[in-house]
Amino acid sequence: MDETLRDNKNDPATTGRRHFLAQLTAAGAAASAGVTLPASAQEKGERPWMTQGSPDQVSVGETLANYAVNLKYEDLPPEVVRTAKRIIIDTLGCAIGAYKAEPAQIAIKLASNVSAKNGATILCSGIKTSPDLAVFANGVMIRYLDFNDGYITLGSGHPSDTLAALLSPAETGERSGRDLILATVLAYEVFCKVLDVLDTRGIGLDHSTVTGLAAVVGASRVMGLTQAQMVHAIGITVAGNVAINQGRVGTLSNWKACAAGEACRKAIFSAQLAQGGITGPSQVFEGRDGFFNVISHKPFKLPRLGGGGEAFGMMHSFTSGLHSGSTHKPLRRPRLKRVSSSRIRRRSRKSTFAFHAAPSRLWPTARISGDHKRTRPPITACLIPRAWR
């Protein structure tokens, strides 16, 4: 017995464990005695807060929620209402066109296995399922063909993806057409104004990150959430729906068409949770480990939101598609009978040229890559003849 104890005492592993336990005991004693840890140790455990101003400044979540609960249908100019109707019809057309696509059929099959007491309808099929799965299936159909509208500014994306999160709660809540139009305008306003100040692609984010934020605001309004509940829903969505852009570069996969639908599915579930009493992270943008500090690495300030003389972001989207829109601008001028390809090149964005002329789109190696862009050869043909100068 004594010999064994002597052997263990001289064993390096045993000595190391004893040394570790001694350090742990000393640290515990120091903490209980109120001894302050070195400044370097404290700095490693904390990051500075990235607030936009004073601590009592209204947060991004509170700003959006306050705007959403106070905007009324009567506040919308006639041209905005007309544009919203046109977008809704156009988006439904995109979904109908993609109904038989393989990813859409997979999503529909999965959703059809679930029933709900107050179910929502999957477009084109008539199948009823849980609202969140209906949102996902509808979102895949809306997005798959890549025909739906686009918005390009500092960031870019497809704001009409958010409609998937609005149709289901509008149906289950028996909302009016006016309610749906107002929610659509709200979702667009959040999407467009955030992308005005956030370069998602520049920091490697998928624009479905903003889709989720916009969708939860629109869905929360159509579901009748209070302002406080909406702030919680925004916190839940932003904290749990940060998507990377890898799904949109190189060889594409089916997920490119599913990411926005998933963002909308999470958005409506976040709204349901908040409505049921679940609280979300506070200061999800401005907090120490919030979006500004961890994801964007710098804060942004929201532009003025639409209404009261301020233009609505919806009025600057293109129903022809994301990058097709800027090539269509010179074609939309009145009494313009002939437009040269050089004029289109001059008036198109450099990002549009780079997007359409990328090798993965001109010579796709996967079917999904070719399917997504098959409507744009005429536009690409105008852009290819010479490199950008």
N, C-alpha and C positions, 0 to 999 in steps of 0.2 A: 504493500500500500504506500509506504513512504517513498519507495523507489519510483512508483508511478507518478506521485505528486512532483517529485524532483524532475522527472522527464517532461511533464506538462509545463512546468515552470520555465524550462529551457527551450520549449518548442516555439519557433518564430510566430506561428499562427496564433498561438495562445497569447503570446506577449503583445501582438498587434491588437487583439480583441480587448485585452486589458487596458491598453493605452487609449483605445477609442472610448471605452466605457468611462475611463477616468476623465477624458476631455468632456464627454457628454454630461457627466455629473457636475463638473466645474461650471459648464455653461448654464446648467439649470440653476445652480446656486447663485450664479451672477445675476441671472434674470430675476430670481425671487428677491434678491437683495436690491433690485432697482438699478443695477449697473447698466449704463448706456453702452450699446455696441459701437464699434468704430464707425466713423462716417462712411468709409468705403463700403462696409458691409450693408449699411442702410441704403446707399445709392443703388447697389445691385438689385435690391428687392423692390424698388419703386421707380416709376417713371413720372416725370412732371405732367401736370394737367395741361391740356392744350385748349384752353377756353378762348373764346373770341373777344372777351372783354371782362367785365366785372363778374364776380360769382353769381350775382342775382340776375344776370342777363337771361332773357328768354331763350330756351334751348331750341334746336332745330325741330325736334319732335313736337314741342309745345306750339311752335309757330305754325307748323303744318296742320296740327289738330285744330287749332283755333280758326285757321282759315277754312278748313273743311266743314266745320259745324256751322259756320256763319254764312257761307256762300249759298245763295238761293237761286232757284231756276229763273226767277224774275230778274236776277242780276246779269243774266247772260244776254249779250247782244244777238240779234236775229242771225247774223252771219256765223256766229259761233254755234248756235243751235243747228243751223243747216249743215255746217261742217261736221258736227258730231253725228248727225243722222247719216251723212254720207259715209263717214268712217265706220259706223256700226254695220251698215249694209255691205261695204267693201270687205270688212273683216269676216263677216258671216260667209261671204262668197269665197274667201280664201279657205275657210274651214270646210265648206262643201267640196271644194276642189281636192282637198287632201283626205277626204273621208276614207278612201280605199287604200291609202298608202300604208305600207307595212307597219311603221311605228304607231300610226293612229289606230290600226286594228289591234295591235298588241295592247295599247292603253285601254281601248274599249273592252277588250276581252277581260283584262284584269279588273276593270271597274264593274263589269257586269256580274262578277261573282259576289259583289257586296250589295246588300239592300239596306235601306234606311227608312225610319218612320216618316221622315219628311224629306224624301229624296229629291234630287235635282236631275234634270234630263241631259243626256249626252246628245249633242247635236247630230242630226241626220238619222240616228238610230232609234230614237224614241225610248231607249233604255233608261231606267231610273236607277240611280245609285246614290251613295253618300255625296254630299255637296263637294267635298274636297277632291274626291276621285273624278267627279264630273268636271270639275275645274281643270284637273290635269289632262284628262282626255281631250276636252275642248281646246285647251291650250296647245296641245301637240298638233291638232288639226289646223288651228289658226296659223301656226308658225311653220309647219313642215315645208310647204312649197316655197317659202321665202318671198311670197307675193305681197305680203301685208306692208303697211306703210313704214316710213322711216323718218328719223329726225337726226340731223347732223349739225352739231355746233362744236363746242370744246370736246364733248363726248358724243357718242352716237348710239342709236339703237332703234327698236321697234316699239313705240308706245302703244300700238293697238294690241300687243300681247296682253296687256292688262285687262282687256275686255273679258277674257276667260274668267277672271276673278269676280266680275260684276254680274254676269248673266245668271249664275247659279243662285246667289243670294237674292237677286231681284225676283227670280222665279219662286223660290221657297218662301220669300217674305211677301209675295203678292204685291210687289211694288209697281208703280205706274211707269209708262214710257218716259215721263218727265224725270222721274227719279233715276232711271238708267242713264238718261242724257246728262244729267247733272253729275252723276258719279263718273261718267266717262270723261267729262271736262276736268273734273278734279284729278283723276288719275293722270291724264295728259299733262296737266299743269305741274304736278309734282315731278313727273318724269322729265319733262322738257326743261324746267327751271333748274333742277339738280344737274342735268347734263350740261347746262350752260356754264356751270362752274366746277364740274368734276370731269376730268379726262380719265375715264375708266380704263380704256385700252392702254393709255400711257403708263398706268400703274399695274397693268396685268389683271384687271378685274373684268369679268364678264358683265355686259350691260344688264343681265338679268338680276344683278344685285340691286340696281335702281328700279327694275321692273317690280320686284317684290315690295319695295318701299312705296311706289306709286299705287300698286294694286291694293295694299292694305289700307291706304287712305281712302281710295274709292269704295272698296268693299265695306269698310267701317261705316262710311256715310250711308250707303244703301241698306246696311243692316241696322242703322239707328243707334250706333254707339254714342255714348256721351264723350265730351272732350277728354275727360280724364281716362276713360277706357281706351280711347283712340291713342293717347300717348303711350299707354301700356302696350297696345297692339303694335305700334311702331317700334317700341323697344324690343319686343319679342322677335319681330321680323328682322330687324337690322342685325341683332345679335346672332341670329341663327340662319341668315341667308346671305352670306358673303361668298360669291362664286368666282372662280378663276377663269381666265380667258382661254385656257389651253384647248377648250372644246371647239374653238373657232379658228384655229390655226393648223397648218399642215394638212395631213389627211384627215378628213372629217369623219365623224361617227354619227349615229342616230341621236346622240345626246345633244347635238347642236339644236335639233328641233324640239327637244324635251326640256331644256334648261329653263325656258321662260314659263312653261306650264308648271314645272316644279316650283318655281318662285311664286307663282300665283296660288298653287295649292297650299304652300306654307303660309302665304299671306292670309288666305281665308281662314285657315286653322288658327292663326295668331289672333285674328279678329274674334273668332268663336271663343277662344280661351279668355281673352280680355273681357268679352261680354259676360262670360260666366264667372268672372271674379279673379282670374289669374293676373298677377301683377308682372310687369316687365322691367328690365333693367332701366334705371334712371340715367339720364345724361348719356344715352347710348352713343351719341356722337362726340360729346365734349368731355366725357369722363377720362380718368387716368388711363384706363385700358379700353377706351372707346374707339370709334371708327377713325376719328381724326389722328389719334396718337398711334394706333396700331396698323391701320390699313392705308389711309391716304397720306399719313405723315405730315399733313398740314391741314389747317381748318379751311373751310370755305364759308362764304357768306351768301345766303340765298338772295337771288334777285327779287325785285318786287313781283308779287304774285298777281295774276290776272284779275281784272275788275276795277271799277272806279277810274276808268280811263286808261288803265294799263292793259297792254295787249296780252291775249292768251296764247300760250305756247302752241296750242293745237293748230293755230292758223299758219304755222310755219312747217308743218309736217308734209310729207309727200306720200300720197297713196300709191304711187308707182313703185315703191320699194325704197330701201335705204339709200344705196349709192346711185340708183338710177335717177333719183330726183334731181340731182345737180346737173346731170346731162340733159334733162328735159327743159331746163329753164329757158334756153334760147329758142326752143321750139314753141314755147307758150306765148310768145309775144304776138300781139294782134297784127294782122295783115302781113305776116311774114311768110312768104310763099316758098322760099328756098334758103336752106341753112347749110353752110359748108361744114365739113368735118373739122376743119381748123378752127371755126368759130366755136363749135362744141367743145373742142379741146381747151381753148382759151378760157371759156366760161365755166369749165368743170373744175372740181376740186382735185388737187394732186392726189389726195387720199383715194378719190374715186378711181383715178387711173391706176394707182398701185393696187387697188382692190381687184378690179376687173382683169388686170393684166398679170396677176400673180400666176405662176406656173401651175399651182395646184388647182386653179380654176380654168385655165386655158386647156390644160392636158390632165384632167382628173384621173387619178389612179383608183378611185373608189366610186361606186355608183352614187353614193350619197352626195359626193362633191359635185357631180354632174347634174343631178336632179335639182339641186338648190338654185342653180344659176342658168337654167336652160332658156329663160326668156330674154337674156341680155346679149346675145351675139351681135345684133345690129349696133348696139351701143358700144360694145367692145371693139367692133370693127372700125368705128370712128376714132377710137382712142389709140389703137395699135400702130398706125402707119409710121409714126415717129415718136421718139422719146420726148418726155417733158423737157422743156427749156425754161 
